[in-house]
């Protein structure tokens, strides 16, 4: 059996030296040192040897394996280097070609809309005012003329925390109180962007979290005409100079009078389509004159000061501008959707 080992070893060395590609070399390794290779199969015959022959044969078998494995690694390195050299010689490299451009990220469509909203209101003299996402019931409801058990609370499905009276804000309107209390009695013009949270069923038109941009202007002699003129100017800057707008009476606890603002449907031009439900109009925001109670809670005398407020959803505006049918795309992180913008 020892003679058979020496014979197989000599044949393996000879075959190894003839291997001229890495593919042939891998076949050699499988047929020689693999689990079904000629050298490996000899280990199954050790039990047929006598007790005196086993140690001698075992030592020689292990030595043969080590020698062949080392020769294989050396031959593999030589063949890989040769193949790489041949590939480089046969493949021309044009060093004058431009390098590969780096992949660049891009802004999320909602972020782009937010920045456009900031720019428009900044041009009109409004500052960006940031307020907190976690609010108290007092700021989120009470100071906005929505006391306990008020029916208007049914409009907001609220996320409550384990701390009584502490919630995730359902709208950015609490920022109005923070801003007024910080600047009163000076006149103010601010927008209050941020994330809002509502415990709602996730559908194509609603999410549990979404951006909102609140707006607030407080000063002397501010009228409903100022509200309508300012928001009309915003809509035409955002959607086009010739875009028609309209105001519809509505109800909000923190404004009086209150209204919804619509723009002429962007997709059908007011003719009526599935997106605008064949009405020719699309709702973009709610607005109204600041309620005297809210002014008073913010530190302003409603007999001297007045103001207007509005609130809009950037995701909704983005959906209207680009014809997006499902709000869930904004949070899915699907590159097929995001790379379109």
N, C-alpha and C positions, 0 to 999 in steps of 0.2 A: 504493500500500500504506500510505503514511503517512496518507492520508485515511481508509482503512479502520480504522486504529488509533485515530484521533481519534473516529471514529463509535462504535466499540466502547467506548471510554473514557467517552464521554458517556452511552451507554446504561447502562453499569455503574454510574455515579454516580447516575443517575436511579433505577435498580432498588434500589440500596443504600438510598437515602433512604426508599423505600417499605417496606422490610423492617420488620415490626412485632413479630417474635418471634425469639428466638435460633435456633430451628429453621429458620426461613426464611432467616435470615442465614447459617447454615452451608451451606445449599443454594446460596446466592449465591456464597459463597467457593469452593465446589467447582466450580460452573459457570463461574466467571470466572477465578480464580487457580489452580485445581487443575491437575494434570498433563494433564487433558483439557479444561481451561477455554478459553474463547474467546481470552483475552489470551495465555495460555501457548502456544496453538497457532500464534500468529503468529511465534514464534521459529523454527519450522520452515521459514518462507518466506524467511528472510534470504538463503539461498543463491541465490535467484532475482534478487536485486538486484545492481545494478552496484557496482563497488568504491567509487565516490564516494557512493552512496546508503546503503551498509551502516552506516557510522559514525553518520550522522545518525539513521537509523531505529533503530539499536541503542540510542543514548542516549535517544531519546524513549520507546522501549519500556520500558527500565529505570525511567525516571522515572515512567511511567504505572503500572507495577507498584508502585513505592514509594508513590505517592499513594493508590492503591486499598487497599493493605495498611494504611496509616495510617488511612484513612477507615473501613476494616473494624474495626480495633481500637477506635477511638473509638465507633463505632455499637454494637459488642458490649458495651462497658462501660455505655453508656446503657440498652440493653435489659435487661441483667442487673440493674441497679439498679431498673429499673421493675418487672420481674417479681418481684424480692424484696419490693419495697414492696407490690405487689398481694397477694402470698402472705401477708404479715404482716397486711395489712388484712382479708383474707378468713378468716383462721384466728384464732379467739379464743384467747387465752392466759389460763388461769386461774391467777393468781399465788398463789392460796391452796392449790393442790394441793401435796402433799409432794414433795420432790425425789426423784430416783432414788437408791435405796439402793446403797451400794457393795458389790461382791461381796466376801465374806469367805472366806478360806481355812478349812480345817478340818484337824484332826489325822488323820494316817494311822491306819487301824485297828490296825496293829501297835503304833504309838506309844501309842494309847489303852490297849491292853492292858498295855503296859510300865508306864505310869503307874499303872494300877490295881494291878499287882503291887507296884510300889514302895510304894504307899500301904498295902497290906495288911501287907507285911513291916515297914514303918516303924512301923505300929501295934503290932507284936509286938517292937519293940526292935532291929530289924536295920538296920545302916547300909549305904549304897550304897558299894561299893568298886570303883574303876575300875582296870583293868589293861590292858596293851598288847596290840595285835592281832598284832604281829610278835613271835614268841617264839623261844627256843632249844629245840633238841631236849631238852635237859636239863630245862627247866621243863615242857615240854609232855608229856613222856613219862617220862624217867628218874626224876625226883623224885616222880612219881605212881605209882611201883611198876610201871612199864612199861619194862623194860630193852630193850636191842637184841635183836632176834630173838624177842621175846615174841609169842605168837600173837595177843594182844589188839590189836597194832598193825594187824592186818588189818581192824579195825573202822573205821579212819580212813583215808580216801584223802587224803593230805596234799599241800598246795602247798609245794614246796621253792623256796628262793631260790638265787641264784648263789653266795651265801656258805655254805659248808659248815656244817651244824648250825643254820642260821637258817631258820625256816619261818613260815607263817601259821598261827596257832593253830587247832587242829581242834575245840576246846571251850574253855569259859571256866575249866576246872579249874586251869590253871596259876596263875590268880589266887589260888587257895587257898594255894599256897606263898608267893606274894608277901605276902599278908595275914598269914599266920602268922609269917613271918620279921620282919615289921614290928612286930607287936604281942606276940609271945612274950616272957615267959611269961604275959601277961595273958589272961583269958578274952575271947573275941571272938564276935560275932554279926554276920555281914555277908552281903549278897547281892552278886553280881558279874555285872552285866549287860554285854553286849557282843556284837560280831559274831564269828561263827565262819566258817571257810572249809574246804570239803572238795571235792576233785576228784571230783565225782559226776555221773552223767548227770542232766540236768534233766528232771524229770517232774512230774506233778500233785502228787506227794507229797514231792519232794526238790528242793533248789536247791544251787548251789555256795556260796552265802553265806546266812546266816540268823542271827537273834538267838538268844541263849541267856541264861538267868538261872541262875547257880549260887548256891547257898546254903551257908553254913558256920557251924556253931556249935561252939566248943571251950571246954571248962571242966572242972571237977571233977564227977564223979558224973553225967555226962550218959549217958542210957541209950537203948535202942531204944524204950522207952515214950515218951520225950520226942520222939523223931523222929516216931513215929506220931501222937501227939497234936497236935504242931505242924503237920504236913502235913495232917491231917484238918481242923484249924481253918482252914488256908489254903484248902483245896478248898471248904469250905462258905461261906466269905466270897466266894470267886470265882464259884462256880457255883450257890449257893443253900443256905440253912440246912438243908434236909432232904435234901440230896444224899447218896446212899450212896457209900462209898469201899471199896476193898479193896487189899491189898498182896499181890504175888506175888513169890516168891523169884527172884532173878536173879543175874548175876555182873558186877561191875565190878572192875578191878584195884586201884582206889584206895579201895574200901570193903569192909568185911567185918563182919557179913553185908550183903548187897545185896538190893535189891528194886525192883520196878516198882510204881507207884501208878496205879490206875484209878479213874475216877468213873463213876457210873451214867450211861448214855447220855442226853444232854440232849434229843435229838430224839425218841426213842421212850420215854423214861422207864424203860428197862430191859427193854422188851418184845422188842426185837430189830428191827433195820432194816439197810438197806444200808450206812449210814455206820459203824455199829458191827460190821458183818459178822455181824449177827444174834446177837452174843454178849451184848448188853445193857450192855457196858462199853466205856469209852474210856480208853486210856492217856494220862496227862498228864505224867508225870515219872519219872525214875529217882532212887534214893536209897540210903542205907546209912550204917552207922557208919564213921567215918574209919579207914582201915587204920593199924595201929601204925607201919608203915614211913613212911607219909605224915606222920603226926604227928611222928615223929622227924626227918624231913627238913625239917619246918617249924619245928623248934626246941622242940617240946614233948616231955616225958617221957611215953610212953604208959602207964607204970606209975602215973602221977599224974593225967594228963589223958585225957579221951575227948571224942568229938564226933561230930556227924552232918553229912552233906552231901547235897545234892540238886541236880538240874539239870533245867530245863524249857525248852521252846521257846515263846516268846510267839506266834509265827505259828501254831503248832499249836493253842494254846489259843484263839486268835482264830478259827481255822477251826472249832473245836468249838462255840464260843459262837454264831457267826453262820451255821453251816451252809455254810461256804465249801468248795467241792470241789477247788479247784486253787490250790496255793501260789504258782504263777507270777503270779497276779493281784497279789500284794503288790509285785512289782517291775516291772510292765508300765506303770505311770503312766497307766492308762486311767481317764479321769475318769468314765466311765459306771459303773465299779466303785467308785471312791473316793468319789463323791458320795452313795453310799448310806449312808455312815456319818457 
